[in-house]
Amino acid sequence: MSILWSSLDPLGMDAIDHKVHSEADYSAGKIEELKKRVGCTLSTDIHSTRSMVLIDTIQRLGISHQFEDELEVILDRNPGAAQGDEDDLFSTALRFRLLRQRGYNVDTDVFHKFMDRKGHFKESLSKDLSGLLSLHEASYLGVRDEEVLSQAMGFSEEHLRKSMLHLQPVRATEVNLAFEFPRQRRMVRSEARSYIGKYAQESGRISDVLQLATLDFNLVQSQLRIEIAVLRSWWTELGLAEKLSFARDRPLECFLWTVGLFPEPRFSQCRIDVAKTIAILLVIDDVYDIHGSLDELVLFTDAVHRWGVEAMEDLPEYMKICYMALYNTTNEIGYRVLKEHGGCIIPELRKTWVDLCEGFLVEARWFNGGVVPELEEYLGNGVTTAGTYMALVHAFYLIGSGINKQSSEVAEQERGDVASSIDCYMKEGDGASEAEARLHVRSLIHSAWLDLNGEALAATSLPRSTVDAAVNLARAAQAMYQHGDDSRLPSVDRHIHSLLMDPIPQDCHISEEACVGTTSEFNE
């Protein structure tokens, strides 16, 4: 059991939750008052840049779920407002990004006024730091074959890097973060936790918004800890960690993934169900990677195909335990959905496990045969074995009622996994170095983001929450794997502490008198 997981003792968590709930009860009236005041501000001068900045701030602070109706009115009323009343680079790029994030396929023609006759961005923009930064963030909402946004990314990065030597430390940090983690790729709750502290230091902060964001973050975090308690009870009763000592025991890290996938408070049951699924997936992955013989893995794959208690008769004892955990948990999730919403989803969930186990078996055969597959073949199989397919199918059905896998592959090889995408490229790349291979994989990741952006814009027949889940899963992967292999990283531990364990101190609030801006001043 991980140190973080074991440190979440019930008494300690109860004490923290009691404190947060007491503060929430005391502040309930204040929360509603803040929501009303901020909501009124949102409805004022909705086509102005200030309104767009406020929307962007609300989204970064993680409180957009409090204002869904207001945001829908503003952003859905006139998608052609990408040009807006102000036509400077900052305003145009901000509107473009907000509308694209909402699902509107705003045309890149809005940037033509900033380009010269040769189709290049005007050099006169190179001194507009705020405009360049806004343009850079907007460029990450691009899709394939959008030359304007491709140019925008290169142009903005070139001139932002040139300006770095002359920037104040706070501004330089902001620019560096935009290079490493553009807004489009940031995990929602992680960005909220980080930005609340930064927003408290901004000269133009609005007291009402800051207080609401802090209270909301702590309330949602308290809810997440209740969900963790449910997950912990289930995991302990399941007994996989005790019976299968070779397998990963990381349910808390699995839950962190679901916080990235479903950041809104209303998706509580989705987080719990998908965290259970991911926890079992890790165990099954380890069965295929490091413990099962090839003959045993064939039997297990066949049992998942057959899907029934009788299907496990020929399995070894350790596989029977794993199989029953998978079988019972999937059926329990399916039964709950049937009972609460109608419709049997078990056949669809079962098919994802069949596909996953077949993909694992392919990798096991590669490893046992000493085969390093071609990169295209490796990535094709990895679409299933990375787990994103399984997670998104579950998300689709639960809501309806590997991107950047390269760093995690180091850990997988230590456990005995098949060759990584890096190895595959080095093998077929005529002596390519590891650095060259990693650069190539990063380019594939960028291309995958372009495809994801395009699919998100095209998926008009899907609920917005389903589309958001797909994008959020990519964001979670980006956050978890950005700096190295999986959950042994200190950065993942920090995510767990900041998002799930440590409330934001109430003294993070800046008094209304101390704030430069209030909602009333914003409206003037």
Buried (B, 14 or more C-beta within 10 A) or exposed (E): BBEBBEEBEEEEBEEBBEBBBEBBEEBEEEBEBBBEBBBEBBEBEBBBBBBBBBBBBBBBBBBBBBBEEBBEEBBEEEBEBBBBEBEBBBBBBBBBBBBBBBBBBBEBEBBEEBBEEEEEBEEEBBEBBBBBBBBBBBBBBBBEEBEBBBBBBEBBBEBBEEBEEEBEEEBBEBBBBBEEBBBBBBBBBBBBBBBBEBBBEBEEBBBBBBBBBBBBBBBBBBBBBBBBBBBBEBBEEBEBBEBBEEBBBBBBBBBBBBBBBBBBBEBBBBBBBBBBBBBBBBBBBBBBBBBBEEEBBBBBBBBBBEBEEEBBEEBBEBBBBBBBBBBEBBBEBBEBBBEEEEEEBBEBBBBBBBBBBBBBBBBBBBBEEEEBBEBEEBBEBBEBBBBBBBBBBBBBBBBBBBBBBBBBBBBBBEEEBBBBBBBBBBBEEEEBEEEBBBEBBEEBBEEBBBEBBBBBBEBEEBEBBBBBBBBBBBBBBBBBBBEBBBBEBEBBBEBBEBBBBBBBEBEBBBEBEEBEBBBEEBEE
